[in-house]
């Protein structure tokens, strides 16, 4: 459905944000994972027709999103990373406005849609509340509600769970999972690995404007089976151990350091025990290797 | 001994001064007061009557007018109304009140800091008049340079009067935490004060002087229009014991008001109505169930099974619905403009401006009273409307980006023309509403002064031929300039500078309709239906269309770049 080919974008400041990105994504939730400054938001903005790439193409169901922006915007639902709302309008008024802008002209249909959307994102009781009084979670839910208006074929959500509490995050995951359907592509950009493992059927890891890997979360984890080891070592020994191992992560734990490493040729040292691989191991390993 | 500059009072005081240096309002007020001073110095009655522009009487008279007439009591509300509200609105209050800062230090620091800023703004008027002594133009009468009267009258007439007003606004804002109440109080000032002065007129002189809160014309009343210029120039304004008692009592009342604020001020959140807190997020899991199972796939699966899914209804979308989108955007933009707090100040000001010339001076009918009233209000409102259009169009154009809603809006299939025209039309509608209010006020004054019959047609003709095209053009010009300059404040400076420059040119005789599309000072009521003037109006509308086209180009470039 979504085909991205050789996208390149350099900002006037000289920062090369995308260095030839290519991706193919069928229907479903696609996770774009990467550290801050990796180029995720730039890619999202290009997909949302808000930024022109220097070169490359983006096609959705065969239609070029870059050349016919109006057509692209009709099949698009976009929730940016950092967005605002008109504080003096109510939730209902805001959705009504966006529904009109998306061409839902029939009054009865529009009102039915807004009621259903508010119900879907659990904001029915806040329909008459001013947006200036909304909490962060409520704003995000309203944000996804506006992105769902008009039966979009491509939904782009850019770091939607940053700053949300665990309860709101779960609620948001559920909403996104419900949204994905047979003929919808949901692109979820995030730097939170658990967002991707919870939601996405496909994922890609991006760093410094390049795709480091593209696979399913299960493939990523399966590839590490039997190679991840964990040990708790005294803090003063870490510096001596680290150079000889492929360290995925090191975390302080009860005054000592919990080390996770990858070793394909068996136990790296006596104190290490085999660990069940998780998606974070794959991500950290890939990003660390790219940085090295 | 503790250094007073390191006290918590000093910290709050300087923080308020610092915050005000980052606001636009103080600079806008300074600019306005400076322009007022120049106008009153060079184009006031002194030049026409041969009064010395730095005579004791004229300095005193200017301060009296400045303190009362041109909206200073309302501007005092702008500075003094929300210093405490601001802390609560921005959520800084827990950070401040968790520090060892006393209530008195906090409140007094807030009050004094903001009042200091207000006095700095007001002093620009006095300082401008003071400096203008050195640059008289030919025909202007001046006495040898004077220093003391400028400062003496400024403190007695302006500072002390506004000290009490500032305390009242500060008290209202701090105790109610509602800035609208402050602005309503400010809007009520003029009718209340005029009624109070009418009451005072019935009382003996001593009581009258003692009770006059604005401290103008204490016991110094003579009809300056009937006196010779020589007499006026030799007048020395001195204050009697009654005047000093009045000023002392105003300071004492200010103290009482601040004491009241101190005793009633509470740090706790003000009570809100139950309506505002109906949404309890902790109830949400009942609506969207989930488990804390660490295995994510299971969690989502559980949700799917246990929860009734809300299915969105099928909708049909119209491909070409630009008009509906324009109306929707206009509706929202107009709502947002209407919600601007500053309107509470501007609407009474518009009424005051349209009323002032007509209510207090002799009106000589040109063709009819209605024609004269319509012409008078159209001229009086023009400068005010320019300021209003500059400000509100700037706000409307930059609002989407400032509120960070532009990315969402620009990702919808709405055309640039709908987005641009909605903002343009919203400002035009708002300005027309203010014009209508000014017109209604003029009709009201006409009726009150028994200048009948009231004929609506001259109002419609004057406003339709002069003000409407001017508003359309000015709004389009400001839209284009904001699109070009991309920075609201740079646009303000450029626009105000251009207006000031052009009006200077017009005043000095370089006034032609080709570079004066607003026709400032170029029309009389009898010209309004003539072909030449209508042609000039078409020229103005054509310029408006060109500006809108440019604005459209700038917005398209901006949207294509995504910022």
Boltz contact constraints between the chains, C-beta under 6 A:
constraints:
  - contact:
      token1: [A, 45]
      token2: [B, 562]
      max_distance: 6.0
  - contact:
      token1: [A, 48]
      token2: [B, 411]
      max_distance: 6.0
  - contact:
      token1: [A, 50]
      token2: [B, 407]
      max_distance: 6.0
  - contact:
      token1: [A, 50]
      token2: [B, 410]
      max_distance: 6.0
  - contact:
      token1: [A, 50]
      token2: [B, 562]
      max_distance: 6.0
  - contact:
      token1: [A, 51]
      token2: [B, 562]
      max_distance: 6.0
  - contact:
      token1: [A, 70]
      token2: [B, 413]
      max_distance: 6.0
  - contact:
      token1: [A, 73]
      token2: [B, 412]
      max_distance: 6.0
  - contact:
      token1: [A, 73]
      token2: [B, 413]
      max_distance: 6.0
  - contact:
      token1: [A, 74]
      token2: [B, 413]
      max_distance: 6.0
  - contact:
      token1: [A, 76]
      token2: [B, 411]
      max_distance: 6.0
  - contact:
      token1: [A, 78]
      token2: [B, 411]
      max_distance: 6.0
  - contact:
      token1: [A, 80]
      token2: [B, 407]
      max_distance: 6.0
  - contact:
      token1: [A, 82]
      token2: [B, 404]
      max_distance: 6.0
  - contact:
      token1: [A, 83]
      token2: [B, 404]
      max_distance: 6.0
  - contact:
      token1: [A, 83]
      token2: [B, 408]
      max_distance: 6.0
  - contact:
      token1: [A, 84]
      token2: [B, 403]
      max_distance: 6.0
  - contact:
      token1: [A, 84]
      token2: [B, 404]
      max_distance: 6.0
  - contact:
      token1: [A, 84]
      token2: [B, 405]
      max_distance: 6.0
  - contact:
      token1: [A, 86]
      token2: [B, 336]
      max_distance: 6.0
  - contact:
      token1: [A, 88]
      token2: [B, 339]
      max_distance: 6.0
  - contact:
      token1: [A, 97]
      token2: [B, 328]
      max_distance: 6.0
  - contact:
      token1: [A, 97]
      token2: [B, 332]
      max_distance: 6.0
  - contact:
      token1: [A, 100]
      token2: [B, 324]
      max_distance: 6.0
  - contact:
      token1: [A, 100]
      token2: [B, 328]
      max_distance: 6.0
  - contact:
      token1: [A, 101]
      token2: [B, 325]
      max_distance: 6.0
  - contact:
      token1: [A, 101]
      token2: [B, 412]
      max_distance: 6.0
  - contact:
      token1: [A, 101]
      token2: [B, 414]
      max_distance: 6.0
  - contact:
      token1: [A, 102]
      token2: [B, 412]
      max_distance: 6.0
  - contact:
      token1: [A, 103]
      token2: [B, 317]
      max_distance: 6.0
  - contact:
      token1: [A, 103]
      token2: [B, 318]
      max_distance: 6.0
  - contact:
      token1: [A, 103]
      token2: [B, 321]
      max_distance: 6.0
  - contact:
      token1: [A, 104]
      token2: [B, 315]
      max_distance: 6.0
  - contact:
      token1: [A, 104]
      token2: [B, 317]
      max_distance: 6.0
  - contact:
      token1: [A, 105]
      token2: [B, 318]
      max_distance: 6.0
  - contact:
      token1: [A, 105]
      token2: [B, 321]
      max_distance: 6.0
  - contact:
      token1: [A, 105]
      token2: [B, 324]
      max_distance: 6.0
  - contact:
      token1: [A, 109]
      token2: [B, 315]
      max_distance: 6.0
  - contact:
      token1: [A, 112]
      token2: [B, 313]
      max_distance: 6.0
  - contact:
      token1: [A, 113]
      token2: [B, 313]
      max_distance: 6.0
  - contact:
      token1: [A, 113]
      token2: [B, 315]
      max_distance: 6.0
  - contact:
      token1: [A, 116]
      token2: [B, 310]
      max_distance: 6.0
  - contact:
      token1: [A, 116]
      token2: [B, 312]
      max_distance: 6.0
  - contact:
      token1: [A, 116]
      token2: [B, 313]
      max_distance: 6.0
  - contact:
      token1: [A, 119]
      token2: [B, 310]
      max_distance: 6.0
  - contact:
      token1: [A, 120]
      token2: [B, 310]
      max_distance: 6.0
  - contact:
      token1: [A, 122]
      token2: [B, 284]
      max_distance: 6.0
  - contact:
      token1: [A, 122]
      token2: [B, 287]
      max_distance: 6.0
  - contact:
      token1: [A, 122]
      token2: [B, 288]
      max_distance: 6.0
  - contact:
      token1: [A, 125]
      token2: [B, 279]
      max_distance: 6.0
  - contact:
      token1: [A, 126]
      token2: [B, 279]
      max_distance: 6.0
  - contact:
      token1: [A, 150]
      token2: [B, 317]
      max_distance: 6.0
  - contact:
      token1: [A, 170]
      token2: [B, 290]
      max_distance: 6.0
  - contact:
      token1: [A, 171]
      token2: [B, 288]
      max_distance: 6.0
  - contact:
      token1: [A, 174]
      token2: [B, 288]
      max_distance: 6.0
  - contact:
      token1: [A, 174]
      token2: [B, 303]
      max_distance: 6.0
  - contact:
      token1: [A, 177]
      token2: [B, 300]
      max_distance: 6.0
  - contact:
      token1: [A, 197]
      token2: [B, 296]
      max_distance: 6.0
  - contact:
      token1: [A, 198]
      token2: [B, 296]
      max_distance: 6.0
